[in-house]
Amino acid sequence: MKNSAAPYVLEVKNVSFSYGKQMVLEDINMQVREGSFLGLVGPNGSGKSTFMKLLLGLLKADKGNIELFGSPVQSFRDWSRIGFVSQKANSFNSGFPATVFEVVAMGLYGKIGLFRFLKKEHKKKIKEAIAQVGMEQYMHKNIGRLSGGQQQRVFIARALVSEPELLILDEPTVGVDADSVRNFYDMLKELNDKKNITLILVTHDIGAMSEYVTDVACLNKCLHFHGDKNDFEVNREEMMTAMYGHKVNVIEHNHSHDHHDHSHDHDDLDGVRS
Amino acid sequence: MIEVFFQYDFLRYSLFTGVLIGILAPLTGVFIVVRRLSLLADALSHITLTGIAFSLLLGRYINFFAVLNPVYMGMIFAATGSLLIERLRHTYRFYRELAIPIILSSGIGIGVVFISLADGFTTDLFSYLFGSIAAISSTDFTVVLVLTTVVVAIFGLFYKELFFLSFDEEQAVISGIPRRSLHFLFILITAVVIGISMQIVGILLVSALMTLPVAAAMRLAASFKQMFFYSVVIGEVSVLAGIFAAFHLDVAPGGMIVVVNVLILLIVLAATSEKILNRKGG
């Protein structure tokens, strides 16, 4: 762990969740300290997306507690402290007429609040966030015309614009070409190092991410492992066998594994917070 | 040619109302289209007919309704219908589009019963279906003006929230934007805008004025803001050209407005067809 004295940004205690009779998550415990870069890995259908929804308060845990910045998720209101990039972010309708600037501006809407408008200082922040992900020259381009990797950067900028302390990314590299993936991880690393933003990266691509993260957790209904990356390296093979049930070479960067897990997706947002 | 509209009060008020709905309908239409609710506008306009028929029926027995513009009852029915649609969309969570035909056909069915009870079709009814340029009194116009101001103000106030919800509902909810209340407000606005617009374009064509200008604007706009601009310009041109043509050719304005709108759409599609090919090519 990077800094064992840093306060917890996220604490998950004994959390279980099921859809009907089907247990999706069982007795999950996890702590994430400020400034760490956690890689959360798990095969398709392991409950990753459900876990994200619990963290974001979109679903309510059957059992256990989740605390964000020390307050229970149910009463947490300060959502601008958390940035979230969904795996569905770049599956938006590419015919939607919106510019990069307009999309990034959305990231401030929750913080600005109802009955208030974008001011000069907000526009400055939007431009800064776009520059941070290296998309300045596309500021007034239609988002639908950009490549998958470029779109993903725009959605990161949207998450960054409200200056979050915790940034959660759900499968952010799906649909992004291999070269861009590397640049993308470099960019995340820089955000983590220079801005001290706590990162949670949800992925099934262990190979590429393992050189960047500080902590690793593996999820497959239960949380199989959580802790320092170096411990994980030692136990990797054992862990992988336990999780996937057979030996798999997951270290190699393999795009053929890039299937979305939609089995537990709740398109309908009739959750707790809507 | 245009002077005549200022010689007669009823024509003047219709023209002014036309100017206002040329703004209102495309403005609402932008959100309707990007939220994929085009068919909702259709369902609500048919429910409006039910309300109008009900008001006409009541007018035969109760004096108050005989003098009241039946459009207000239409708006009340449309607003109620929009709530029922929301309810049904929840009931049929996995087949949400089913809510639209249920409400649409119930609306027409009940409407036809009311119309028959009120002694069948009249010229009045024809103008509700296809629009009229003689339907607006000065009181009606005042109401339309007030409602337009309120609706435009609401869109201004909630622009950013509605935009966010339209683009990415999940993320908007995560950011703490009150989805349900805004959606509810938006549907009520749609019901009101349909009630206002149908007086000129008619029930059967009101959804055209909400979607055709937006369909053309979509081909031209680079940003969401531009989409509003182009939609309103195209809507306004169609309404004004349609009303003048309707008066001089003595046809129903709804038809003329839609014809002009379709022409504009065809021109825009032809002018941007190269863009389509380019996009397909990569």
Interface residues (C-beta under 8 A of the other chain):
Chain A: L56 L58 R77 W79 S80 F84 S86 K88 A89 F92 G95 F96 P97 A98 T99 F101 E102 V103 A105 M106 G107 Y109 G110 K111 I112 L114 F115 F117 L118 H140 K141 N142 R158 D268 L269 D270 G271 R273 S274
Chain B: V34 H90 R93 L157 F158 K160 E161 F163 F164 S166 F167 D168 E169 E170 Q171 A172 V173 I174 S175 G176 I177 P178 R179 R180 M218 A221 A222 S223 F224 K225 Q226 M227
